[in-house]
């Protein structure tokens, strides 16, 4: 991977971002890769010289910085920090690293630290559930003591005190309990993901492409935001008929694949993305 500096950031910052200590070790695939789109992983492997700008690495850097707080946790009985695990499943080796395992109130918890937006906390993020359950599977299959609960410790980078309310977090740091799967369910999930990643036809699902569906917005003259959004065109037309057409109209907002269009670093080699652009 070649790192660019399109915004002429200070070289000392660029050097820090370039000096990434991460490694998945001697493994075929990491847990992070396993739960991600197989098309993305395949194209990254096939294009090791792809360009990534340092500006796109900022939040990952913040995430790594937060992990340094683990070094401040003193040696406490029952606390295990940042251990990399390896497990053979079939003919493939998976590696993954948990952030911390600790015991409290008679329960053993596997926890992961995230620097994230408020929105995944409010609406949920399936990837967190996949990641932590696979890490728990690796831990227990390696002979680790049984895990009783899973937890995300989220640092909310865009939290605003003025928005605190019924569903909005009260503080910019929260602990979220993650559902604990049956081990057989996790095993089936892992095997399914391995089959997907090492098949001859890798692809990204709609959820992995962060698909946003088409919506129809009821707009009103003199108002910037929509009066109401509809997922069904007929419902939008019925609403327009009710409100009247003199100062109102329907705006069709086409769906998009947010990750593919805005965040994917291998889109230029992706047939799925090319087909989407052609059909748009």
N, C-alpha and C positions, 0 to 999 in steps of 0.2 A: 504494500500500500504506500502510495506517495502522498505526502501531506503538503498541501498548498497553503498560501497565506494571502488570500485575495484582498483582505482589508488592511494589510500592512500593520499587523499587530506587532508589539515589541518582541524582539527575538528571544528575550529571556522567558516570556510567556509561551512562545512557540516551542522552545526547548523543553519546557516543563510538560506541555501537552504531548510532545513527541515521545517523551521518556515514559512510556506506558509499561508498567511492570507485569501486566496481565499475561498469563499463559495457561492454556488448558492442559499442559503437560503431555505425556505420551498417551494420547487418546485419539480415537477416531472422530469423536464429536463431544462437545460440551453440553451441559444441560441447557444453557442459554440458546445454543444453536438448535438443540433438539426440539424445543418448544416453538421455534420460529419457523417461518416459511422455508420449505426445502429449496424453492427456486432461489431465494436470497443467498442461502449458504452455498449452493452449487455454483452460482455465478461469482461469488466472492472467491471461492477456491480456484475457479477457472481464470480469474482476472486479478492476480495478486498485485499488479501494478496500477490498479485503479486509483484515481485521485480523490482525496477527501480533504476538505478545507478545515483548518483549525477552528474556524468559527462554528463548525458543526460538531465539535468535540467538547464544547464548553460544559454542557450539563453532565456528560459522562465524567468529566474531570471533577466536577463538584461532587458527584456520587462517590468517586474514589477518595476525595478529601474527607467526606463524612466518615468513611471507613477507618480513617486514622484515629477516630475517637475510641475505637476498640482497643487501641494500644494503651489507652488511659484506664481501661478496666483492670483493677488489680487482680492478682491471683486469688480467686475465690473458689472454694470447694464447690464442685458441681457445674462450674462455668468452663466451656470449651470455646475457643475463639478461632475463626478463620482456618478451618481444616479442609484441605482438598481431598476429595474422595474419588476412587476409581472402581468401576465395576464392569465386568464382562457380561454382555447380554448377547447370546449367540456368538457370532464371530466379530462383534464390535465392542470396543471399549468406550464407555461413557465416563466423563469426568465432571465434577461439579464441586463448588466450594460454598459452604454455608458461612454465614457471618458469625452467628453465636448460638450456642445451645446453653440454656440455663435452667436451673430448677427453682421454682417458687411456689409456695402454697401447695406443696405435694405434687406438682405437675412439672414434667420436663418439656420445655418449649424449644423448638427450632425457630429462630427468628432471622429475618433478613432486613437490612437497612435500605431505604429507597429515598432519593431526592426526586420529588415528583410534583406534578401539578395537583391542585385541589380536586380536580374533576374525577380522576380514578378513585379517589377516596369516597366521593359522593355516589358515583355510578357503578363502581366496581371495575376490576380489571382481571379477566380470566387468566392472563399469563402469570399472575402472581400465584394463583392456585395451582397451575401446572408446575411451575418452578419449584415451589416449596414441597409439594408432594413427591416430586421426583427426587429432590435432595433427601427427603426423609427416607425414601426407598433405598437410596444408595447407602445412607448411614446405617440403617438397620440390617441391610444385607451384608454389610461389612462387619457385622457383629456389635454395632452400637446399641446402647440401651434403648428400649422402646420410647418413642416420642409420643407425648400425650396431646400436644397442641402445636399449631403452626401460627406464626405471627409476622406481620409486616410492620416495621417501625418506619413511619413515613414522615419525612421532612418536607414541608409544603412550601415550595419556592415562590408561589404566586399568591399565598394567603393574604387576605385583606380583612382587617378587623371590622371594617364598616359593613361587611357582608355576613357577619356571624348571625346565624338564624337556626331554624328548625333542622335543616339538613346540612348546614355549613359548619365545619369544624370550629370549635371555640378558640383553639390555639394552633400555631403553625407546626405542631408536632403531635402525632397520634399513633396509637398502637391498634392494629386491626387484626382480629382473629380470622384465620383462613380455614375453610372446611378441610377436615382430615379425611382422606379417602381410605377405603379398604385397600390393603396391599395388593390384592388380586386385581382390583380396578386399575391401580397404578401400573402394575406389570403389563396389563393389556394395553394401556395407553403408551407406555414406552415402546413396546414391540410394534405398535401401529405407527408411531412416529419414526422409528428406525426404518421400517419398510418404506415409508414415504420418502425419507431423505436419501436412501440408497437405491431407489428405483431408477428406471431408465427415463422416467417422465416426471421430474420434479415440478412442483407448481406451488403457488401461494393461493390460499383460500381467500374468500371475500373478507373475512374477519382479519386475516393476516395482512390484507391490503388496506385495512381500515376503511372499508366501504361506507359511504354515506348515500342513503337512498334519495331518489327524487322527492322533492317537496313542492307544493303549490302554496305560494304566499298570498294572502289577501292583503292588498296594499290600499292605503287611503291617502288622498291628496293632502299635502302639508305635513305628513308624518313619515319619518325616516324608517322606523322599524315596522315590521309587518303587524297587522291587527291580529292575525292568527295564521298558523302554519297547518297545512293538511298533507297527509301522505297519499290521499286519494283525490284524483282530479275531479271526480263527480261531486264529492263533498265540498270541494273548493268552489265549484260552479254553483252549487246550491246555496252556499253562504253568500256568494256575490249577488245572486238573485234576491236574497233577503235584504242585503245591505243597500242594493241599488248600484247602478253602473255610472251614475253621474260623477261621483268623486272617488270611486273605488274601481279596482281592477285586480286581475289575477296575474301573478308573476311566477312562471315555471322555473324553478331552480334545479338544474340537472344534477343528478348524483355524481359522485366522483370517488376515486380511490386516493384518499389523502396521503397515505404513505408513499404510494407509487409516484405521485406527482410532485410531492414536496420534500420527501425525506429519504428516498431510496438511493443508495450510492451505486447501484448496479443497473439502473433503469435503462441505460443506453444499450445494454446487451440482452435485455429481457424481451422475449417474444410476447409474453402476456401483456406487457405495457405497450408494445408496438401495436398490437391488435386493438387495444383499448383506444389508442390515439387515432387509429385509422377509422374506427367506428363512431368516434365522437362527432 
